[in-house]
């Protein structure tokens, strides 16, 4: 008998140990723009063989490497290789025999040149001193290679600043024309198969050291608003998933509370810079020639380009939007966990095969406490998470006759989830009710339960990094769950045998709904999330086993395997509260296609009517591990 139970556990370990890797959220990362996102097209004349970026050198010394720009920082967090993040048309890399990357941004590019780098034959041109390199733009290059856009590529675009600095924008119409050219590039990519886009709204050029404090400041800032108004209007019309990054609002928040973002609020952050530059004044305290040089305390490296701190702020901001659905699409999974725990409690204390039925005409009641730990893992380039779920359950059944009994179970549960790089906190209170009916006729048995519940997401705190700061965006919402679960089994041995073995098949169908909700306020990082509807359709097989060790003590085990037929990757509708006209859907949690489970239990009869039970449950899938414990008492009366 013991060998049978050991074999049962071994089979379970094999059945639930299969895992396969989840895909990356984005298959590629392609960048277009100007010096603000240029990853290194030009030669770094101070460091032979290296390329130049338009931000500060990391320690201020002439031989130090340049700090990474936002496109590189975001790409690294998405798991994109350094080669892919490199410049597309760099003469330096060509001479060195290095592969071209997917960053087509070039310092000095206007919006018309950005458009050409996307669509033009010979449209990517880098003039580096006496050296000029020319390539076909991105789309003609793909066509020449017989390739097309992978729809899971993420495109990252920035532009418009050089149109101002080269005096091509002097009135509202010219500002709109420039914005239209940038949007035309997005549309060209979309028509060629692009689906995901992240586009900068132009930072306030009037608040750069080159212009701040001059008579042009107000005029340039007003034209920047015209540019962004037209850009947002056009982006809202693109038939794709477009994120309009509200960079001007992000920077205004940084200037309003510099210390929170690692900047020194006692300095003139828009009128001074780190490096020696003809278009700005070097900061006396933190500038490169000061006694305490520190570019991280300043927003600008020169008259128009941010320091590494500014680049990190933008990268953290952009990444937080991409990461948000990876966290928020776990809210239905929290409900799934609550439902599973509720159903397991019913099975452990009420729907227990053919064993421990009360006499005909009698009631059976139970009460139990339970706890479950869930670990969400292996979502590549996405957020990990851990949750703790605690529940109180009670209910009872009435035996109608020799073959039937019916009852009801109730659960009150509290589930807390910690997810993401900054340990976001999400809390769910769930209230579940399940009427059930059970059948037993000699060796054949079955059970059917219907579950309905209210979901109260009372505290949703999404946390994100902004350089040295951790910002929390708060919200709350409600939801509901409806589910049906059924099992049919066959008892292999007689009721008098101390060992009971019963294979079974199972079916479950569940619908989880999380209402839409808006994070409070209109900060650049606050998001409104659409309603989520998650359906689960599972078929399973399993084996129940029990063994009567002594007259009062019995032990049990259960192994199961379920196939999930509703395993499509979840997508979540979203929009930034500060840019509510540009709406998009991003990739989120990917449900597992199969789930294995193991349950162990023990029952001790204190008397013919009163028993205590203890149970352990383990669930294993590609992206989740769950461990649950429960203790309960039951009474026949």
KENUSE-324228 format. One record per residue: residue in one letter; x, y, z of N, C-alpha, C, O in turn. Coordinates in steps of 0.2 Angstrom, whole numbers, plus 5000, padded with zeros to 4 digits. Example, Ala and Ser with C-alpha at 12.3 -4.5 7.8 and 13.67 -1.06 7.14 Angstrom:
BEGIN
A506649725039506249785039506649845039507149835042 S506449895035506849955036506450005039506750065040 
***
This chain:
BEGIN
X500449945000500050005000500450065000500350114996 X500950065004501450125005501750134998501850194996 X501950084994502350084988501850124983502050164979 X501250104984500750134979500750214980500650254975 X500750234986500750304988501350344985501350394983 X501950304987502550334984502550344977502850394974 X502350294973502350294966501850354964502050384959 X501350364967500850414966501150484966501150524961 X501550494971501950554972502450564966502550624964 X502750514964503250514959502950534952503250574949 X502450494951502050514945501850584944501950624939 X501650614950501450684951502050734949501950774946 X502650714952503250754951503450754944503650814941 X503350704940503450704933502950744929503150774924 X502350734931501850764927501850844928501550874923 X502050864933502050934934502650974933502751034935 X503150934931503850964930504050994924504551014922 X503550984919503651004912503551084911503051104914 X504051114909503951194908504251204901504751174899 X504051264898504351284892504351364893503951394896 X504851394889504951464890504451504887504151494882 X504251554890503851604888504151654883504751664884 X503851684878504151724874504351794876504051814881 X504751834873504851904875504251944873503951924869 X504151994877503552034875503652064868503152074864 X504252084866504352124860504952084856505452074859 X504852074850505352034846505952074844506552054843 X505852144844506352194841506252264844505752274846 X506752304843506752374846507052414841507652414840 X506652454837506952494831506852574833506252594835 X507352614832507352684834507452724829507852714824 X507052784828507152834824507152904827506752914832 X507552954825507553014828508153054827508553054822 X508353094832508853144832509353124837509453074840 X509753184839510353174844510053144851510453114855 X509453164853509153144859509153064860509153044866 X509153024855509052954855509652924851509552864850 X510052954848510652934844511052884849511352914854 X511152824847511552774851512252774849512652744853 X512452814844513152814842513252804835513552754833 X513152854831513252854824513952884822514252864817 X514152934826514752974824515352954828515352914834 X515952964826516552944829516652984836516553044835 X516952954841517152994847517853014846518252974847 X517953074844518653094843519153094849519753084848 X518853094855519253084861519453014862519953004866 X519152964860519252894861519252854855518652834853 X519752854851519752814845519452754845519552714849 X519052744840518652674839518052674842517652624841 X517852724847517252724850516752774846516952814842 X516152774848515652814845515352864850515452854856 X515052924847514852974852514152974853513752954848 X513952994859513253004861513153074864513653104866 X512553104863512453174865512253174872511653204873 X512653154876512553164883513153174887513653174884 X513153174893513853184897514253114897513953064897 X514853124897515353064899515153044906515053094910 X515252984907514952954914515252984920514952994925 X515953004919516253034925516553094924516953124928 X516453124918516653194916517353194913517553244910 X517753144913518453144911518353134903517953104900 X518853164900518853164892518953094889518653084883 X519153044893519252984890518652934892518652874890 X518152954896517652914898517152904893517052944888 X516752844893516252834889515652884890515552904895 X515252894885514652934885514152894889514052834888 X513752924893513152894896512652864891512652894885 X512252814892511752784888511152834887510952864892 X510952834881510252874880509652824881509752764882 X509152854882508552824884508352764880508152714882 X508452764873508352704869508752644871508452594870 X509352654873509852604875509552574881509552514882 X509352614886509152594893508552554892508452504896 X508052574888507452544888507552474884507352424886 X507952474879508052414875508452364879508252304879 X508952384883509252334888508752304892508752244894 X508252334895507752314900507252264896506952224899 X507252274890506852224886507152164883506852124880 X507852164885508252104883508452104876508652054873 X508552164873508752174866509552174866509852204871 X509852144862510552144862510952204860510652254857 X511552214862511952274861512052294854512052344852 X512052234850512152244843511552284840511552324836 X510952254842510352284839510252354841509952394838 X510452374847510352444850510852494847510852554848 X511352464843511852514840511652544834511052534832 X512052594832511852634826511852594820512152544819 X511352624816511252594809511652604804511752564799 X511952664804512352694798513052724800513252774797 X513352694805513952724808514552704804514652654802 X514852764801515552744798516052714802516452674799 X516052724808516552694813516452614813516852584812 X515752594814515652524814515752494808515952434808 X515652524802515752494796516552484795516652424792 X516952534796517652524796517852464800518352424798 X517652454806517752404811517452334809517652284812 X517052334804516752274802516252244807516052184807 X515952294810515352274815514752284811514652324807 X514252234814513552234811513252304812513352334818 X512852324808512352384809511852364814511552304814 X511652414818511152404823510452424820510352444814 X509952434824509252454823509152524825508552544826 X509652564827509552634829509652674824510252684822 X509152704820509252744814509252824816509252864812 X509252834822509252904825509952934823510452904824 X510052994821510653034819510653104822510153134821 X511153114826511153184829511153234823511453234818 X510653284824510553344819510053334815509853374811 X509753274815509153254810508553304811508353304817 X508253324806507653364806507053304805507253254804 X506453324806505953284805505853254798505653194797 X506053294793506053274786506553214785506453174781 X507153224788507753174788507553114791507653054789 X507153114797506953064801506453024796506452954796 X506053054793505553024788505952984782505752934781 X506453014780506852984775507252924777507252874774 X507452924783507752864786507352814787507552754788 X506652824787506152764787505952744780505952684779 X505852794776505552774769506052784763505852754758 X506552814763506952834758507452794755507852764759 X507452784749508052744745508652794746508652854744 X509152774749509752814751509552864756509852914757 X509052844760508752894765509152904772508952954776 X509552854773509952864780510652884778511052854775 X510852944780511452984778511753004785511453044789 X512452984786512853014791513453044789513853014785 X513453104790514053144788514553154794514353194799 X515053124794515553124800516153154798516653124796 X516253224799516853254797516953254789516453274785 X517453224787517553214779517253144777517253134771 X516953104781516653044779515953044779515653074783 X515653024774514953014773514752944771515052914767 X514252914775514052854774513252854772512952894776 X513052824767512352824765512052754764512452704761 X511452744767511152674767510452694765510152744766 X510052644762509352644761509052654768509352624773 X508452684768508152684774507852624777507952574773 X507552624782507352554786506852514781507052454780 X506352544779505852504775506152484768506052424766 X506552524764506852494758507352444760507452394756 X507752454765508252404767507852334768508152284766 X507352334772506952274773506752244767506852184765 X506452284762506252254756506752224752506652174748 X507352264752507952234748508152164750508452124747 X508052154757508252084760507652034759507751984762 X507152054756506552014756506251994763505951944764 X506252044767505952044774505352094775505352134771 X504952074780504452124782504452134789504852104793 X504152184792504152204799503852144803503252124801 X504152124808503852084813503352124817503552174820 X502752104817502252144821502352154828502052194831 X502752114831502952114838503552164839503852164845 X503752194834504352244835504052314838503452334837 X504452334843504252404846504652454843505352454843 X504352504840504652564837504652624842504252634845 X505252664842505352714847505552774843506152774839 X505252834843505352884839505352954843504952964848 X505852994841505853064844506153114838506553094834 X505853174838506053224833505653284834505153294838 X505953334831505653404831506153454834506053514832 X506553434838506953484841507453524836507553584837 X507753484831508153524827507753564822508053614819 X507153554821506753594817506653664820506653714817 X506653664827506653734830507353764830507453824828 X507853724832508553744832508853774825509253814825 X508553744820508753764813508353814810508353824804 X507853844814507453904813506953884807506753924803 X506753814807506253794802505553804805505053794801 X505553814811504853824815504853894818505153914823 X504453944815504454014817503654034818503554084820 X503253984816502554004817502153934818502453884817 X501453944820501153884822501053834816501053774817 X500953854810500853814804501553774803501453714801 X502053804803502753764803502753714808503053664807 X502553734814502553684820502153624818502353564819 X501553634816501153584814501353544808501353474808 X501753574803502053534798502553484800502653434798 X502953514805503453474807503253414811503453354810 X502753424815502353364819502053314814502153254815 X501753344808501453294803502053254800501853194799 X502653284799503153234796503353184801503453124798 X503353194807503553144812502953094812503153034812 X502353114812501753064812501753024805501552974805 X501953064800501953024793502452964794502252914791 X502952974797503452914798503152854802503252804800 X502752874807502352824811501852784806501852724806 X501552824803501052794798501352754793501052704791 X501952774790502252734785502452664788502352614785 X502752664794502852604798502252564799502252494798 X501752594801501152554803500852524796500652464797 X500852554791500552534784501052474782500752434778 X501652474784502052414782502052354787502452314786 X501652364792501552304797501752324804501652274808 X501952384805502152394812501552404817500952424814 X501552384823500952384827501152414834500652444837 X501752414836501852454843502352504842502852504839 X502152564845502552624844502552664851502052664854 X503152694852503252744857503552804855504152804852 X503152864855503352924852503452974857502952984861 X503953014857504053074861503653124859503553144854 X503253154864503053224863503653274865504053254869 X503753324861504353364861504453394867503953434870 X505053394871505153424877505053504876505153524870 X504953544881504953614880505553644878506053654883 X505653654872506353684870506453754873507053774874 X505953794875506053854878506353854885506553904888 X506353794888506653784894507253744894507553714899 X507653744888508253724888508753784889508553834888 X509353764892509853824893509953864888510153924889 X509953844881510153884875509553934875509753984872 X508953924877508453974876508154004882507854054882 X508153964888507853984894508154054896508754064896 X507754094898507954164900508054214895508154274897 X507954194889508054244883507354264881506854234883 X507354314877506654344875506354294870505654304870 X506654244868506354194864505954134868505554094865 X506054134874505854074878505054064877504854014876 X504654114879503954114879503754094872503254054871 X504054124866503854114859503954044857503554004854 X504554014859504753944857504353894861504053844858 X504153914868503753864872503053864869502753804868 X502753914866502153914864502153874857501653834856 X502653884853502653844847502753764848502453724845 X503053754854503153684856502453654858502353594856 X502053694861501353664862500953654856500653604855 X501053704851500753694844500953624841500553584838 X501653614841501953554839501653494842501353444838 X501553494849501353434852500553424851500353364851 X500253474851499553474850499353434843498953394843 X499753454838499653424831499853354831499553304828 X500453344834500753274835500253224838500153174836 X499953244844499453204847498853194843498653134843 X498653244840498053234836498153184830497753144829 X498753184827498853134822498953064825498753014822 X499353064830499452994833498852964835498852894835 X498352994837497752964839497352934834496952894835 X497552954827497252924821497552864818497252834814 X498152854821498552794818498252734821498052724827 X498152684816497852624818498352574820498552524817 X498552584826499152544829499152564837498752604839 X499552524840499652534847500152594849500752574849 X499952654849500452704850500452734857499852754859 X500952744860501052774866501352844865501952854862 X501052894867501352964866501652984873501253004878 X502252974873502652994879502553064881502853114877 X502353084887502253154889502853184892502853194898 X503353184888504053214890504053284893504353294899 X503653324890503653394893503353394900503553434904 X502853354901502553354908502953314913503053344919 X503353264911503853234915504353284917504553284923 X504653314913505153364914504853424919505253444923 X504253444918504053494922503953474929504053504934 X503753404930503653374936504353374940504453384946 X504853354936505553354939505853424941506153424946 X505653474937505853544939505453564945505753604949 X504853544946504453564951504653534958504553564963 X504953474958505153434964505853404962505853344962 X506353444961506953414959507253364963507553304961 X507253374970507553324974507253254974507653214975 X506653254973506353184972506653144967506553084967 X506953174962507153144956507953134956508253114951 X508253154961508953154962509353214959509953214959 X508953264957509253334955509353374961509053364966 X509753424960509853474965509453534964509553574959 X508853544968508453594967508653664969508353714967 X509253674972509553734973509953764967510153824968 X509953724962510353754956509853774951509253754951 X510153814946509753834940509753784935510253774931 X509253734935509253674931509153694924509253644919 X508753744922508653764915509153814912509053824906 X509553844916509953894914510653884914511153914912 X510853824917511553804918511653724915511153694915 X512253704914512353644912512953614914513353644918 X513153544913513753514916514353534912514853544915 X514353524905514953534901515053604899514653644900 X515653614896515753684893515453684886515553644882 X515053734886514653744880514553814878514453854882 X514553834871514453894869513753924870513553984870 X513253874871512553894872512253894879511653894880 X512653884884512453884891512953894895513553894893 X512853914901513353924907513453864911512953834913 X514053854912514253794916514053804923514153854926 X513753754926513553754933514153764938514653724937 X514153814942514753824946514853764951515453754953 X514353734954514453684959514553614956515053584959 X514253594951514253524948514553524941514553474938 X514753584938514953584931515653544931515953524936 X515853524925516453484923517053514926517553474928 X517153574927517753614929517653634936518153664939 X517153614940517053634947517453594951517753544949 X517453614958517753574963517353504964517753454966 X516753504963516353444964515953424958515353424958 X516253404952515853394946515353334947515653274950 X514753344945514253284946513653294941513253334943 X513753264935513153274930512553244932511953274930 X512553204937511853174939511453224943510853204944 X511753274946511353324949511053374945510653424947 X511153374938510953424934510553394928510553334927 X510053434925509653404920509953404913509753364909 X510353454912510653464905511353464905511753484909 X511653424900512353424899512653484895513153504897 X512253504890512453564887511853604886511353604889 X511753644880511253694879510553664878510053694879 X510553594875509953564873509953494875509353464874 X510453464877510453384878510453374885510853404889 X510053324887509953304894510653264897510953234893 X510753274903511253224906510953154906510453144904 X511353114909511153044910510553044915510152994914 X510553084919509953094924509253104920508753064921 X509353154915508753164911508553104906507953084905 X509053064904508953014899508652954904508252914901 X508952944910508652894914507952904916507452864916 X507752974917507052984919506552964913506052934914 X506852984907506452964901506352884900505852864899 X506952854901506952784900506452744905506052704904 X506552774912506152744917505352754916504952714917 X505252814913504552834912504252784906503752754907 X504652784901504452734895504352664897503852634896 X504852644901504852574903504252554908503952504908 X504052604912503552594917502852584913502452544916 X502752614908502152614904502152544901501652504901 X502652514898502752454895502652394900502252344899 X502852404906502852364912502152354915501952304918 X501752414915501152414918500652354917500352334921 X500552344910500052284909500352214911499952174913 X501052214912501252144914501052134922500952084924 X500952194925500752184932500052184933499752144936 X499652234929498952244930498552184927498052164930 X498852144922498452084920498552024925498251974923 X498952034930498951984935498351994940498151944944 X497952044939497352054944496851994943496651974948 X496651974936496251914936496551854938496251814941 X497251854938497551794941497551784948497451734951 X497451844952497351844959496651814960496551774965 X496151834956495451804957495451734956495151694959 X495851714950495951644949496251604955496051544957 X496751634958497051604964496551594970496451544973 X496151644971495551644976495051594974494851554979 X494851584968494351534966494651464967494351424970 X495351454965495651384966495651364973495551314975 X495851414978495851404985495151384988495151334992 X494651424985494051404988493751334985493451304989 X493951314979493751254976494051194980493851144981 X494751204981495151154985494851144992494851084994 X494651194995494351195002493751145001493651105006 X493351164996492751124995492851054994492551004997 X493351034990493550964989493850934995493650874996 X494250964999494550935004494050925010494150875014 X493550965011493050955016492350935015491950925019 X492150935008491450925007491450875001491150825001 X491750894995491750854989492350804989492750804985 X492250754994492850714995492650644992492750594996 X492550634986492350574983491850534987491250564988 X491950474988491450434992491550424999491150395003 X492050455001492250445009491850495013491750545011 X491750465019491550515025490850545024490750605026 X490450515020489750545019489350535026489450475029 X488950585028488550575033487950525032487850515026 X487650505037487050465036486450495032486450555032 X486050455029485450485025485050525030484950505036 X484850585028484450635032484850675037484550715041 X485550665037485950705042486250765038486350765032 X486550815042486950865040487650855041487850825046 X488050885037488750885037489050955037488850995032 X489350985042489551055042490351055043490651015046 X490651105040491351115041491551185041491151235039 X492151195044492451265044493151255043493451205046 X493551305040494251295038494551355037494251405035 X495251365039495651415037496151395032496351335033 X496351435028496851415023497351475021497151535022 X497851455018498351505016498751475010498851415009 X498851525005499251504999499751554997499551614997 X500351524995500851574992500951554985501051494983 X500851604981500951604973501551644971501651694973 X501951604967502551644964502451644956502451584953 X502451704953502351714946503051724943503451774945 X503351674939503951674936503951664929503451644926 X504551674926504751654919504351684914504351664908 X504051744915503751784910504351824908504451884910 X504651804902505251834900505251914899504751934895 X505651954901505652024900505052054903504852114901 X504752024908504152044911504152044918504752024921 X503652064922503752064929503652004933503151964931 X504051984938503851934942503451964948503352024949 X503151914951502651934957502551874962502651814960 X502451894968502251844973501651874977501551924978 X501151824978500551834982500451794988500651734987 X500151814993499951784998499151784999498851844999 X498851725000498051725000497851695006498051635007 X497451725010497251695016496451695016496151745014 X496151635018495451625018495151595024495451555027 X494551615025494051575030493451545026493151585022 X493351485027492851455023492451415028492651385033 X491751405026491351365030490751345026490651375020 X490351295028489851275024489551205026489751185032 X489151175023488851115025488451085019488351115014 X488251015020487850985015487350935019487350925025 X486850915015486350875018486250815013486250825007 X486250755016486250695012485450685011485050665015 X485350685004484650675002484450605002483850585005 X484850555000484750485000485350444999485850475000 X485350384997485950344997486450364991487050354992 X486150404986486550424981486750494980487150514976 X486350534983486450614982486450644989486150634994 X486850694989486950754994487050814991487350824985 X486850874994486850934991487050984997486950975003 X487451034995487651085000487851154997487751164992 X488151195002488451255000489051275004489151255009 X489551305000490151325004490251405003490051434997 X490551435008490651505007491351525009491651485014 X491751565006492451585007492451665007492151695003 X492851685012493051755013493851755012494151725017 X494151795007494851785006495151855005494851905003 X495751855007496151925006496751895003497151855005 X496951934997497451914993497851974992497652024990 X498551974993499052024992499552004987499851954988 X499652044982500152034977500652084977500552144977 X501352064977501852104976502152094969502352034968 X502252144965502452124958502852184955502852244958 X503352164950503752214947504352234950504452214956 X504752274946505452284949505452334955505952324959 X504952374956504852414962504352394967504252424972 X504152324967503752294972503052334972502852354978 X502752334967502052364967501652324972501752264972 X501152354975500652314979499952314977499652374976 X499652254976498952254974498552204979498852154981 X497952234981497652194986496952174984496552214981 X496752114985496052094983495652064989495952014992 X495052084990494652044995494052014991493752044987 X494051954992493551914988493051874992493151854998 X492451874990491851844993491551794989491251814984 X491551724990491351674985490851634989490851614994 X490351614984489851564986489751514981489751524975 X489751444984489651394979489151344982489251304986 X488551334978488151284979488451224976488751224970 X488351164978488551104975488151044976487651044980 X488250994972487850934972488350874971488750884967 X488250814974488650764974488250694973487750684976 X488550654969488250584967488750534969489350534967 X488450474971488850414972488350354971487850344974 X488650304967488250244966488750194965489050184959 X488850154970489350094970490050124968490250164972 X490350104963490950134961490950204958491450234958 X490450224955490450284951490250344955489750334959 X490550394954490450454958490550514954490850514949 X490250574956490350634953490150694957489750684962 X490350754956490150814959490150874954490450874949 X489750924956489650984952489551044957489151034961 X489951094955489851154960489851214955490151214950 X489451264957489351324954489651374959489451374965 X490051424956490351474961490251544958490251554952 X490051584962489951654961490351704966490251684972 X490551754964490951794969491051864967490951884961 X491051914972491251984971491951994973492251964977 X492252034969492952054969493052124971492852164968 X493452134976493552204979494252224979494652204983 X494552254973495252274973495252344976495252394973 X495352334983495252394987495952444987495852504989 X496452414985497052454986497552434980497852374981 X497652474975498052454969498652504969498452564967 X499252494971499752534971500352514966500752474968 X500352544960500852524955501452574957501352634957 X502052544958502652584959503052574953503152524950 X503452634952503852644946504452684948504452724953 X505052664945505652704946505652764942505552764936 X505852824944506052884940506752904943506752944948 X507252884940507952894942508052864949507952804950 X508152914954508252894961507552884965507552864970 X507052914962506352914965505952854964506052814959 X505552834968505052784967504352814968504152844973 X503952814963503352844962502752794963502852744960 X502252814966501652764967501052794964500852854966 X500752764959500152784956499552734959499652674959 X499052764962498552734966497852724962497652774959 X497552674964496852664961496452604965496752574969 X495852594963495452544966494952524961494752564957 X494652464961494152444957493752384960493952364965 X493252354956492952294958492952244952493252254947 X492652194954492552134949492152084951491752084956 X492152034947491651974949491951914946492351914941 X491751854948491951784945491251744945490851744950 X491251704940490751654939491051594936491551594932 X490951534939491251474937490851414939490451414943 X490951364935490751294936491251244935491751244931 X491251194940491751144940491451074942490951074946 X491651024938491350964938491850904938492350914935 X491750854942492150794941491750734941491250724944 X492050684937491750614937492250564938492750564935 X492150514943492750464945492450394946491850384946 X492950354946492750284947493150254952493750254952 X492850224957493150194963493450114961492950074959 X494050104961494350044959494249984964494249924962 X494250004971494249954976493549954979493250004979 X493449904983492849904987492849954993493449974995 X492249974996492250025001492649995007492850035012 X492649925008492949895014493749895014494049885019 X494049905008494749905007495049965010494850015009 X495649955014495950015017496250065012496250125013 X496450035006496650075001496150094996495750044993 X496050154994495550174989495850214984496250264985 X495750194978496050224972495450244967495050204966 X495450304965494950324960495150374955495350434957 X495250354949495450404943494750444942494250424943 X494950504939494350544938494550594932495150604930 X494050624929494150674924493750734927493250734931 X493950794925493750854927493550904922493950904916 X493150954923493051004918492851074922492551064927 X493151124920493051184923492951244918493351244913 X492551294919492451354915492351404920491851404924 X492751464919492751514924492751584920493151584915 X492451634922492451704919492651744925492251754930 X493151784924493351834928493351904925493551914919 X493051954929492952024926493252064931493052064937 X493752114929493952164933493752234929493952244924 X493452274933493152334930493752384928494252374931 X493552424924494052474922494152524928493752534932 X494752554928494952604933495452654931495852634927 X495452704934495952764933496352774939496052784944 X497052774938497452794943497352874945497152904940 X497352894951497152954953497653014950498253004950 X497353064948497753124946497953124938497753074935 X498353174936498553174929499253184928499453214924 X499653154933500353154932500553114926500153074923 X501153134923501353104917501353024917501252994912 X501452994923501452924924500752894925500752834925 X500252934927499652904929499252874923499252904917 X498952814923498652774918497952754920497752744925 X497552754915496852724915496852664911497052654906 X496552604915496552544912495852524910495452534914 X495852484905495152464902494952404906495352374910 X494352384906494052324909494352264906494552254900 X494452214911494752154909494252094910493952094915 X494252054904493851994905494251934903494551924898 X494351894908494751834907494351774908493951764913 X494351724903494051664903494551604903495051604900 X494351554907494751494908494251434906493751434909 X494551394902494251334900494751274901495251274897 X494551234905495051174907494751114907494151104909 X495051064904494950984905495550954909496050974907 X495350904913495850874917495750804918495250774918 X496250774920496250704923496650704929497050744931 X496450654934496850644940496650584943496350534941 X497050574949496950514953496850534960497350564963 X496350504964496250514971496450444974496350394972 X496850454980497050394984496950414991497050464993 X496750364995496750365002496850305005496750245002 X497150305011497350245015497150255022497350305025 X496850205025496650205032497150175036497250115037 X497550215039498150195043497950165050498150105051 X497450195053497150165059496450185059496250215055 X496150165064495350175065495250245064494750265061 X495550295068495450365068495750405062495550455061 X496350375060496750415055496750385048496950325047 X496650435044496750415037497150465033497150525035 X497450445028497850495024497650495017497350445014 X497750545013497550545006498050585002498450625004 X497950574995498350604990497950614984497550574982 X498150664980497850684974498350714969498750754971 X498350684963498750714958498250734952497750694951 X498450784948498050804943498350844938498950874939 X498150844932498350874926497850904922497350874921 X497850974921497351014917497651044911498151074911 X497251044906497451074900497051144899496351134900 X497351194898497051264898496951274890497351274887 X496251284888496151304881496051374880495951394874 X496051414885496051494884496651524887496651554892 X497251504883497851524885498151584881498751594881 X497751624877498051674873498351734878498051744883 X498951764876499251814879498751874880498351894876 X498651894886498151944888498452014885499052024885 X497952054883498152124881497652174884497052154886 X497952224886497652274891497552344887498052374885 X496952364887496852434884497052484890496852474895 X497352544887497652594892497652654889497652664882 X497752714893497952774890498252814896498052804902 X498652864894498952904899498452954901498052984897 X498352964908497853014910497953084907497453124906 X498553104906498753164903498753174896498853224893 X498653114892498553114885498053064883498153014880 X497453084885496853034885496553024878496152974877 X496753054873496553044866496952994863496652964858 X497552974865497952924862497852864866498152854871 X497552814863497352754867497752694864497852694858 X497952644868498252584865498152524869497952524875 X498352464866498352404870499052374870499352364864 X499252344876499852314876499852244879499352224882 X500352214878500452144880500552134887500852174890 X500152084890500252074897500352004899500751964895 X500051974904500151904906499951854901499451864898 X500351804900500151744896499951684900500451654903 X499351664900499151604904499551544902499651534896 X499551494907499951434906499451394902498851394903 X499751354897499251304893499151234897498751204895 X499551224902499451164906499651174913500051214915 X499251144918499351154925499351084928498951044927 X499851064932499951004936499851024944499951074946 X499550974947499350984954499550924958499450864956 X499650934965499750884970499450904976499550954978 X499050854979498750874986498850814990498850754989 X499050834997499150785002498650805008498550865009 X498350755011497950775017497950715022498150655021 X497650735028497550685033496950705037496850765038 X496550655039495950665043496050625049496150565049 X495850655055495850615061495150625065494950685066 X494850565066494150565069494250575077494550525080 X493950625079493950635087493350595090493450575095 X492850585086492350545088491950525081492150545076 X491450485082491050465076490750525072490650525066 X490650585075490350645072490850695070490750735066 X491450695074491850755074492550735071492850685074 X492750775066493450755063493850825062493550875062 X494450815062494950875060495350855054495450795053 X495450905050495850885043496350935042496350995044 X496950915039497450955037497650935030497650885028 X497750985026497950975019498451025016498551075019 X498850995012499351035008499251025000499050974998 X499251084997499151084990499751114986499951164988 X499951084980500451114976500251114969499951064967 X500351174966500151184959500751204955501151254958 X500851174949501551194946501351204938500951164935 X501551264936501451274928502051314926502551324930 X502051334920502651364917502851424921503451444922 X502351464922502451534925502251544932502251594935 X501951484935501751494942501851434946501851374944 X502051444953502051394958501651414964501651474966 X501251374966500851384972500851334977500851274976 X500951354983500951314989500351334994500351384996 X499951284996499351305000499351255006499451195005 X499151285012499051245018498351255020498051315020 X497951205023497351215026497251175032497451115032 X496851195037496651165043495851175044495651225043 X495551115045494851125046494551075051494851025053 X493851085053493551035057492851025054492551075051 X492550965054491950945052491550915057491750875061 X490850915056490450885061489850855057489550895053 X489650795059489050765056488450775062488650755067 X487850795060487350805065486650795062486150795065 
***
